[in-house]
């Protein structure tokens, strides 16, 4: 009986410590986001998408603000991420379907293996939208993206209308794209 009480007491202390640390980390992240103007994941709907400029794998310069007038799907992904690999063909199909209506998908690779590895993978998968390597500045502006895939759905005016972290099903992705296109 005493052993069970001790174990329960220890578990309560560990859980309380985890909650305390988690709370402090969240507060620090929100304070840093407020200081730098970065987004806080989960608190993005209605916020203007932070602008960025990147070089795509084909050497072109892509600036988010130059895509105003288009609905943008900004997808953070990596070649080593199984859920990212699952949704990539969906994005290819949805770019074909909704591109003529003003949708532009933009992929930001979080790979560290180099541009050539990502370019080979993208070619093999038949990706039909721009892909850029993250220079850390992009992911930091979007709340220091750590979980992949992470996707932001941005309307034609540059405001984030939807957000998804982790794999969601194709119909949910398409619904979020439609919401971005509708605004």
Buried (B, 14 or more C-beta within 10 A) or exposed (E): EEEEEEEEEEEEEEEEEEEEEEEEEEEEBEEEBEEEEBBBBEEBEEBBBBEBBBBBBEEEEBEBEEBEEBBBBBBBBBBBBEBBBEBBEBBBEBBEEBBEEBBBBBBBBBBEEEBEBBBEBBEEBEBEBBBBBBEEEBBBBBBBBEEBBBBBBBBBEBBBBBBBBEBBEBEEBBEBBBBBBEE
